[in-house]
């Protein structure tokens, strides 16, 4: 049975591949934030968090940002604060591995689709 090399791929497979590629690149390259231990004055606009570098950098370089956090569980303005560092390297390695895996899956979808003649 002859399969034409010009046969079109299904639009669903094409969009799935595009979404997996974009998601993999975003997960592997976008900077992320980690919640801070301790607390901050309560407000709906602010969540206590610290920004980590992009996983491409944070996975290989010691990424430990520091911030000042309140030491009391329910802080109010004027309570004492202490410096705290947050380790981002483990989360960066996880995100880099997950993003790379998604990219490999997308390439696999393309290869399988082309081998099937689609």
Phi, psi and omega in degrees: 000126182271130176249126181289131179289350181264005179298138183281145173287155178292142180299327179295316179295320180296313180292324177298316179297316180297317180295318180294321178296312181296317179297317179297317179294319181295315180296321184280342186239339185284134173297155183222172180235155178240144177290148180272141170289149183096206184217182176214161176303136186293130170198149180288338183277336185239129172246130181292114180209162178234141182275132176257163178287177175296145181301333178297327178268314186295337180286335186248341181243143179299105182256096180229082178290155180237155179206164176264131179234155176287147181268345180265150183296322178239084188284155171231164181303133179099351176292156180293149179236152177227149179286139180225139174252147181238130179277121180252353185298318181295315179293324178294318178296320177298313181294322178294317178294318179295315179296319178294320178298317178297321177295320178295320177297319179296318177295321176298320177298319178295316182295315180296320180295320179289324179293330178282355178089016184255000000 
